[in-house]
Amino acid sequence: MKAKSVKTKLKKDDSVMVIAGKDRGKRGRVLKIDRIKGRVLVEGVNIVRKAQRKKSQNESGGIIEIEAAIDISNVQFVGKDGKSSRLGYRFEGEKKVRFSKHSGEAV
């Protein structure tokens, strides 16, 4: 059975704000988008502690803190004006561009 892909207008390096969950209100940059699982990795958000085994004699093992992915529905795009907004598509001439639905300006 083929896995369904989640449709999103977000892209890598977009600025987003978390709108639900324990990190609500935090802002960050999108590092990775997993469209199959519907999850997004945001810089500085959803920090989890993980036990890391040492890989070589020079490296130290122990507990490290890394960012974990959160559901894509829990983040919203943040425009240049600093306000969160939904995204839309429109055609400007021959080009298809993303725009902020809050301010109406192209992204």
LINKALIN-V225115 format. One record per backbone hydrogen bond with DSSP energy under -1.0 kcal/mol. NH is the residue of the N-H (numbers start at 0). CO is the residue of the C=O. Records with the same first field share a line. If there is no record, write none. Layout:
NH->CO / CO
This chain:
5->34
12->29
13->10
15->27
16->75
17->25
18->73
23->20
24->17
25->22
27->15
29->13
30->40
31->40
33->38
37->33
38->33
39->69
40->31
42->28
44->41
47->65
49->63
51->61
61->51
63->49
65->47
67->45
69->39
71->37
73->70
74->71
75->16
77->14
78->82
81->78
84->76
87->98
89->96
91->94
94->91
96->89
98->87
99->104
100->85
103->99
106->97
